[in-house]
Amino acid sequence: MNHFWLEKHIKQWNAAIDHDHKPQAVIISGADGTGKKELLQQITANLVCRKVQKGYCGECQNCTLNKQGYHPDVYCIEPEKNVVKVKMIRELTEFFTSTPHCSDYKISVINQAECMNSAAANALLKVLEEPPSRGILFLVTDSKHQLMPTIKSCLLYTSD
């Protein structure tokens, strides 16, 4: 891991999973360049790998698909023209309705979550109020304070 300060967050995450305290949603926030994406990549790799009990092997089919960005149980949203639209959140909701394909969890990531328009944020609240049992949502943001207060209140775990 290139960012040694992320190790405490990885340990905290692994301890939560080991004790079956899987959060429904997580905010990963911090200034640009602090390692948010690296932290998320490691957490995602740990969640999709089925070969290694703790951590990830980096070599199995799940790890390979995840590294290449094609894992069927990982869904990422990127804003279009700096806006996360309601259509994107509806697609995320549809993604969560099916069971995991080849890992234990369905994982969804909303990058630049602060870019959600109000319709998208309200649609996301429905997912947060009735979370999928095998799903985990990650909100990645540089500006956690710009997220709607109702969204922040539904989240169980943050990484600042």
Accessible surface in RSA format (square Angstrom, percent):
REM  Atomic radii and reference values for relative SASA: ProtOr
REM  Chains: A
REM  Algorithm: Lee & Richards
REM  Probe-radius: 1.40
REM  Slices: 20
REM RES _ NUM      All-atoms   Total-Side   Main-Chain    Non-polar    All polar
REM                ABS   REL    ABS   REL    ABS   REL    ABS   REL    ABS   REL
RES MET A   1    92.83  48.1  13.11   8.7  79.73 189.8  23.20  19.7  69.63  92.3
RES ASN A   2   134.33  92.6 103.80 100.3  30.53  73.5  22.61  54.4 111.73 108.0
RES HIS A   3    40.62  22.2  40.62  28.2   0.00   0.0  23.62  24.3  17.00  19.8
RES PHE A   4   149.02  74.6 142.54  88.3   6.48  16.9 142.54  86.4   6.48  18.5
RES TRP A   5   113.48  45.5 103.89  50.3   9.58  22.5 109.65  58.5   3.83   6.2
RES LEU A   6     9.51   5.3   9.51   6.8   0.00   0.0   9.51   6.7   0.00   0.0
RES GLU A   7    79.88  45.9  78.87  59.7   1.01   2.4  22.35  43.2  57.53  47.0
RES LYS A   8   138.39  67.5 129.22  79.3   9.16  21.8  79.53  71.6  58.86  62.7
RES HIS A   9    21.56  11.8  21.36  14.8   0.21   0.5  10.05  10.4  11.51  13.4
RES ILE A  10    13.86   7.9  13.86  10.3   0.00   0.0  13.86  10.0   0.00   0.0
RES LYS A  11   142.61  69.6 136.45  83.7   6.16  14.7  87.11  78.4  55.50  59.1
RES GLN A  12    91.29  51.0  81.92  59.9   9.36  22.3  33.70  71.7  57.59  43.7
RES TRP A  13     1.32   0.5   1.32   0.6   0.00   0.0   0.28   0.1   1.04   1.7
RES ASN A  14    39.94  27.5  38.98  37.7   0.96   2.3  13.28  32.0  26.66  25.8
RES ALA A  15    45.93  42.2  41.76  64.4   4.17   9.5  45.33  63.8   0.60   1.6
RES ALA A  16    20.49  18.8  14.77  22.8   5.72  13.0  19.82  27.9   0.67   1.8
RES ILE A  17    45.51  25.9  35.24  26.3  10.26  24.7  35.63  25.7   9.87  26.8
RES ASP A  18    77.07  54.0  40.08  39.9  36.99  87.5  22.15  52.1  54.92  54.8
RES HIS A  19   124.93  68.3 107.64  74.8  17.29  44.2  77.70  80.1  47.23  55.0
RES ASP A  20   125.21  87.7 105.55 105.1  19.65  46.5  31.53  74.2  93.68  93.4
RES HIS A  21   124.86  68.2 111.82  77.7  13.04  33.4  77.37  79.7  47.49  55.3
RES LYS A  22    50.06  24.4  28.50  17.5  21.55  51.3  20.86  18.8  29.19  31.1
RES PRO A  23     6.21   4.5   5.01   4.6   1.20   4.4   6.21   5.1   0.00   0.0
RES GLN A  24    36.66  20.5  30.56  22.3   6.10  14.5   7.56  16.1  29.10  22.1
RES ALA A  25     0.00   0.0   0.00   0.0   0.00   0.0   0.00   0.0   0.00   0.0
RES VAL A  26     0.29   0.2   0.29   0.3   0.00   0.0   0.29   0.3   0.00   0.0
RES ILE A  27     2.27   1.3   2.27   1.7   0.00   0.0   2.27   1.6   0.00   0.0
RES ILE A  28     1.82   1.0   1.82   1.4   0.00   0.0   1.82   1.3   0.00   0.0
RES SER A  29    11.46   9.7   4.96   6.6   6.50  15.0   2.60   5.5   8.86  12.4
RES GLY A  30    23.48  29.0   0.00   N/A  23.48  29.0  22.98  63.1   0.50   1.1
RES ALA A  31    65.72  60.4  53.49  82.5  12.23  27.8  59.09  83.2   6.63  17.6
RES ASP A  32   127.55  89.3 103.60 103.1  23.95  56.6  26.56  62.5 100.99 100.7
RES GLY A  33    62.59  77.2   0.00   N/A  62.59  77.2  40.61 111.4  21.98  49.2
RES THR A  34    50.75  36.1  48.91  49.6   1.84   4.4  47.58  63.9   3.17   4.8
RES GLY A  35     8.30  10.2   0.00   N/A   8.30  10.2   6.02  16.5   2.28   5.1
RES LYS A  36    18.17   8.9  15.47   9.5   2.70   6.4  11.29  10.2   6.88   7.3
RES LYS A  37   111.59  54.4 109.50  67.2   2.10   5.0  86.46  77.8  25.14  26.8
RES GLU A  38    39.00  22.4  35.64  27.0   3.36   8.0  26.63  51.5  12.37  10.1
RES LEU A  39     2.71   1.5   2.71   1.9   0.00   0.0   2.71   1.9   0.00   0.0
RES LEU A  40    14.84   8.3  14.84  10.6   0.00   0.0  14.84  10.4   0.00   0.0
RES GLN A  41   120.76  67.5 115.81  84.6   4.95  11.8  42.90  91.3  77.85  59.0
RES GLN A  42    43.68  24.4  41.08  30.0   2.60   6.2   5.54  11.8  38.14  28.9
RES ILE A  43     2.69   1.5   2.69   2.0   0.00   0.0   2.69   1.9   0.00   0.0
RES THR A  44     8.12   5.8   8.12   8.2   0.00   0.0   6.26   8.4   1.86   2.8
RES ALA A  45    10.22   9.4  10.22  15.8   0.00   0.0  10.22  14.4   0.00   0.0
RES ASN A  46    23.32  16.1   8.73   8.4  14.58  35.1   7.66  18.4  15.65  15.1
RES LEU A  47    12.43   6.9   4.82   3.4   7.61  19.1   6.97   4.9   5.45  14.7
RES VAL A  48     0.00   0.0   0.00   0.0   0.00   0.0   0.00   0.0   0.00   0.0
RES CYS A  49    10.21   7.7   0.00   0.0  10.21  24.0   0.00   0.0  10.21  11.0
RES ARG A  50   148.05  62.2 112.38  57.3  35.67  84.9  38.77  53.0 109.27  66.2
RES LYS A  51   143.27  69.9 106.88  65.6  36.38  86.6  73.34  66.0  69.92  74.5
RES VAL A  52    56.76  37.4  45.00  40.7  11.76  28.3  48.97  42.6   7.79  21.1
RES GLN A  53   179.75 100.5 142.17 103.9  37.58  89.5  54.86 116.8 124.88  94.7
RES LYS A  54   137.48  67.1 120.58  74.0  16.90  40.2  82.72  74.5  54.77  58.3
RES GLY A  55    26.45  32.6   0.00   N/A  26.45  32.6  20.61  56.5   5.84  13.1
RES TYR A  56    97.46  45.5  74.14  42.2  23.32  60.7  34.61  26.0  62.86  77.5
RES CYS A  57    37.68  28.5  11.26  12.6  26.42  62.1  17.74  45.0  19.94  21.5
RES GLY A  58    14.31  17.7   0.00   N/A  14.31  17.7  10.19  28.0   4.12   9.2
RES GLU A  59   140.15  80.5 115.25  87.2  24.90  59.3  39.65  76.7 100.51  82.1
RES CYS A  60    24.36  18.4  16.35  18.2   8.02  18.8  22.18  56.2   2.19   2.4
RES GLN A  61   137.80  77.1 124.35  90.9  13.45  32.0  43.95  93.6  93.84  71.2
RES ASN A  62    12.12   8.4  10.69  10.3   1.43   3.5   2.70   6.5   9.42   9.1
RES CYS A  63     3.31   2.5   1.75   1.9   1.56   3.7   2.62   6.6   0.69   0.7
RES THR A  64    51.44  36.6  51.44  52.1   0.00   0.0  40.71  54.7  10.73  16.2
RES LEU A  65    44.06  24.5  44.06  31.5   0.00   0.0  44.06  30.9   0.00   0.0
RES ASN A  66    27.50  19.0  16.86  16.3  10.64  25.6   0.34   0.8  27.16  26.3
RES LYS A  67   146.90  71.7 108.30  66.4  38.60  91.9  79.41  71.5  67.48  71.9
RES GLN A  68   111.18  62.2  85.44  62.4  25.73  61.3  33.94  72.2  77.23  58.6
RES GLY A  69    63.33  78.1   0.00   N/A  63.33  78.1  34.44  94.5  28.89  64.7
RES TYR A  70   162.64  75.9 144.19  82.0  18.46  48.0 102.32  76.9  60.33  74.4
RES HIS A  71     7.63   4.2   0.50   0.4   7.13  18.2   0.50   0.5   7.13   8.3
RES PRO A  72    55.78  40.7  33.98  31.0  21.80  79.2  45.95  37.9   9.83  61.1
RES ASP A  73     0.00   0.0   0.00   0.0   0.00   0.0   0.00   0.0   0.00   0.0
RES VAL A  74    32.06  21.1  14.62  13.2  17.44  42.0  14.62  12.7  17.44  47.3
RES TYR A  75    58.84  27.5  56.40  32.1   2.44   6.3  48.14  36.2  10.70  13.2
RES CYS A  76    72.90  55.1  46.37  51.7  26.54  62.4  17.70  44.8  55.21  59.5
RES ILE A  77     5.34   3.0   2.61   1.9   2.72   6.6   5.34   3.8   0.00   0.0
RES GLU A  78    94.52  54.3  84.65  64.0   9.87  23.5  53.30 103.1  41.21  33.6
RES PRO A  79    22.78  16.6   3.12   2.8  19.66  71.5   3.12   2.6  19.66 122.2
RES GLU A  80    93.47  53.7  88.25  66.8   5.22  12.4  34.65  67.0  58.81  48.0
RES LYS A  81   197.39  96.3 161.79  99.3  35.60  84.8 119.89 107.9  77.50  82.6
RES ASN A  82   111.39  76.8  98.61  95.3  12.78  30.8  20.10  48.4  91.29  88.2
RES VAL A  83    50.03  32.9  50.03  45.3   0.00   0.0  50.03  43.5   0.00   0.0
RES VAL A  84     0.00   0.0   0.00   0.0   0.00   0.0   0.00   0.0   0.00   0.0
RES LYS A  85    83.70  40.8  83.70  51.4   0.00   0.0  45.85  41.3  37.85  40.3
RES VAL A  86    33.96  22.3  33.91  30.7   0.04   0.1  33.91  29.5   0.04   0.1
RES LYS A  87   139.60  68.1 138.71  85.1   0.89   2.1  87.49  78.8  52.10  55.5
RES MET A  88    18.65   9.7  18.65  12.3   0.00   0.0  18.65  15.9   0.00   0.0
RES ILE A  89     0.00   0.0   0.00   0.0   0.00   0.0   0.00   0.0   0.00   0.0
RES ARG A  90   152.69  64.1 147.05  75.0   5.64  13.4  53.26  72.8  99.43  60.3
RES GLU A  91    73.04  41.9  68.30  51.7   4.74  11.3  32.87  63.6  40.17  32.8
RES LEU A  92     0.00   0.0   0.00   0.0   0.00   0.0   0.00   0.0   0.00   0.0
RES THR A  93    54.77  39.0  54.11  54.9   0.67   1.6  50.30  67.6   4.48   6.8
RES GLU A  94   128.36  73.7 121.07  91.6   7.28  17.3  38.46  74.4  89.90  73.4
RES PHE A  95    27.66  13.8  18.31  11.3   9.35  24.3  27.45  16.6   0.21   0.6
RES PHE A  96    14.45   7.2   6.39   4.0   8.05  21.0   6.54   4.0   7.91  22.6
RES THR A  97   107.59  76.5  69.22  70.2  38.37  91.4  63.29  85.0  44.30  67.0
RES SER A  98    60.11  50.8  47.93  64.0  12.18  28.1  48.15 102.5  11.96  16.8
RES THR A  99   112.07  79.7 101.10 102.5  10.97  26.1  74.59 100.2  37.48  56.7
RES PRO A 100    27.41  20.0  10.73   9.8  16.68  60.6  10.73   8.9  16.68 103.7
RES HIS A 101   138.96  75.9 108.37  75.3  30.59  78.3  61.08  62.9  77.88  90.6
RES CYS A 102    35.71  27.0  29.47  32.9   6.24  14.7  29.98  76.0   5.72   6.2
RES SER A 103     7.64   6.5   0.18   0.2   7.47  17.2   0.08   0.2   7.56  10.6
RES ASP A 104    57.50  40.3  54.64  54.4   2.86   6.8   5.79  13.6  51.71  51.6
RES TYR A 105    30.86  14.4  30.84  17.5   0.01   0.0   8.17   6.1  22.69  28.0
RES LYS A 106    13.75   6.7  13.75   8.4   0.00   0.0   2.59   2.3  11.16  11.9
RES ILE A 107     0.20   0.1   0.20   0.1   0.00   0.0   0.20   0.1   0.00   0.0
RES SER A 108     0.00   0.0   0.00   0.0   0.00   0.0   0.00   0.0   0.00   0.0
RES VAL A 109     3.16   2.1   3.16   2.9   0.00   0.0   3.16   2.7   0.00   0.0
RES ILE A 110     0.00   0.0   0.00   0.0   0.00   0.0   0.00   0.0   0.00   0.0
RES ASN A 111    10.47   7.2  10.47  10.1   0.00   0.0   1.76   4.2   8.71   8.4
RES GLN A 112    78.74  44.0  76.15  55.6   2.60   6.2  21.97  46.8  56.78  43.1
RES ALA A 113     0.37   0.3   0.00   0.0   0.37   0.9   0.00   0.0   0.37   1.0
RES GLU A 114    37.56  21.6  19.48  14.7  18.07  43.0   6.80  13.1  30.76  25.1
RES CYS A 115    26.10  19.7  14.51  16.2  11.59  27.2   7.62  19.3  18.48  19.9
RES MET A 116    24.10  12.5   4.03   2.7  20.07  47.8   4.03   3.4  20.07  26.6
RES ASN A 117    57.90  39.9  48.82  47.2   9.08  21.9  33.70  81.1  24.20  23.4
RES SER A 118    79.39  67.1  70.52  94.1   8.87  20.4  38.95  82.9  40.44  56.7
RES ALA A 119    49.77  45.8  40.64  62.7   9.13  20.8  46.83  65.9   2.94   7.8
RES ALA A 120     0.00   0.0   0.00   0.0   0.00   0.0   0.00   0.0   0.00   0.0
RES ALA A 121     2.06   1.9   2.06   3.2   0.00   0.0   2.06   2.9   0.00   0.0
RES ASN A 122    74.24  51.2  71.39  69.0   2.85   6.9  24.68  59.4  49.55  47.9
RES ALA A 123    16.13  14.8  11.28  17.4   4.85  11.0  13.42  18.9   2.72   7.2
RES LEU A 124     0.00   0.0   0.00   0.0   0.00   0.0   0.00   0.0   0.00   0.0
RES LEU A 125    24.60  13.7  24.60  17.6   0.00   0.0  24.60  17.3   0.00   0.0
RES LYS A 126   149.53  72.9 143.74  88.2   5.79  13.8  89.17  80.3  60.36  64.3
RES VAL A 127    10.73   7.1   6.37   5.8   4.36  10.5  10.65   9.2   0.08   0.2
RES LEU A 128     6.73   3.7   2.04   1.5   4.68  11.8   2.17   1.5   4.56  12.3
RES GLU A 129   118.75  68.2  88.16  66.7  30.59  72.8  35.16  68.0  83.58  68.2
RES GLU A 130   146.45  84.1 126.61  95.8  19.84  47.2  45.05  87.1 101.40  82.8
RES PRO A 131    54.65  39.8  36.28  33.1  18.37  66.8  36.28  30.0  18.37 114.1
RES PRO A 132    33.65  24.5  20.35  18.6  13.29  48.3  31.33  25.9   2.32  14.4
RES SER A 133    93.77  79.2  68.91  92.0  24.86  57.3  55.78 118.8  37.99  53.2
RES ARG A 134   106.46  44.7 104.89  53.5   1.57   3.7  39.21  53.6  67.25  40.8
RES GLY A 135     1.00   1.2   0.00   N/A   1.00   1.2   0.57   1.6   0.43   1.0
RES ILE A 136     0.15   0.1   0.00   0.0   0.15   0.3   0.15   0.1   0.00   0.0
RES LEU A 137     2.44   1.4   2.27   1.6   0.17   0.4   2.27   1.6   0.17   0.5
RES PHE A 138     0.00   0.0   0.00   0.0   0.00   0.0   0.00   0.0   0.00   0.0
RES LEU A 139     0.00   0.0   0.00   0.0   0.00   0.0   0.00   0.0   0.00   0.0
RES VAL A 140     4.56   3.0   4.55   4.1   0.01   0.0   4.55   4.0   0.01   0.0
RES THR A 141     1.40   1.0   0.00   0.0   1.40   3.3   1.40   1.9   0.00   0.0
RES ASP A 142    75.46  52.9  52.24  52.0  23.22  54.9  16.55  38.9  58.92  58.8
RES SER A 143    22.31  18.8  21.30  28.4   1.01   2.3   1.01   2.1  21.30  29.8
RES LYS A 144    56.83  27.7  53.32  32.7   3.51   8.4  32.34  29.1  24.49  26.1
RES HIS A 145   140.50  76.8 116.79  81.2  23.71  60.7  88.82  91.5  51.68  60.1
RES GLN A 146   108.45  60.6  79.50  58.1  28.95  68.9  25.91  55.1  82.54  62.6
RES LEU A 147     6.50   3.6   1.20   0.9   5.30  13.3   3.20   2.2   3.30   8.9
RES MET A 148    60.62  31.4  56.54  37.4   4.07   9.7  57.69  49.0   2.93   3.9
RES PRO A 149   101.37  73.9  96.99  88.4   4.38  15.9  98.13  81.0   3.24  20.1
RES THR A 150    66.70  47.4  64.37  65.3   2.32   5.5  66.33  89.1   0.37   0.6
RES ILE A 151     0.32   0.2   0.32   0.2   0.00   0.0   0.32   0.2   0.00   0.0
RES LYS A 152    67.28  32.8  55.25  33.9  12.03  28.6  27.33  24.6  39.95  42.6
RES SER A 153    92.17  77.9  52.54  70.1  39.63  91.3  50.58 107.7  41.59  58.3
RES CYS A 154    33.26  25.2  21.78  24.3  11.48  27.0   9.77  24.8  23.49  25.3
RES LEU A 155    18.71  10.4   0.52   0.4  18.20  45.7   0.52   0.4  18.20  49.0
RES LEU A 156   126.20  70.3  90.73  64.9  35.48  89.2  95.41  67.0  30.79  82.9
RES TYR A 157    28.68  13.4  23.84  13.6   4.84  12.6  27.35  20.5   1.34   1.6
RES THR A 158    59.59  42.4  42.49  43.1  17.09  40.7  18.49  24.8  41.10  62.1
RES SER A 159     6.53   5.5   4.36   5.8   2.16   5.0   1.29   2.8   5.23   7.3
RES ASP A 160   107.97  75.6  51.82  51.6  56.14 132.8  59.82 140.8  48.14  48.0
END  Absolute sums over single chains surface
CHAIN  1 A     8778.6       7037.2       1741.4       4574.5       4204.1
END  Absolute sums over all chains
TOTAL          8778.6       7037.2       1741.4       4574.5       4204.1
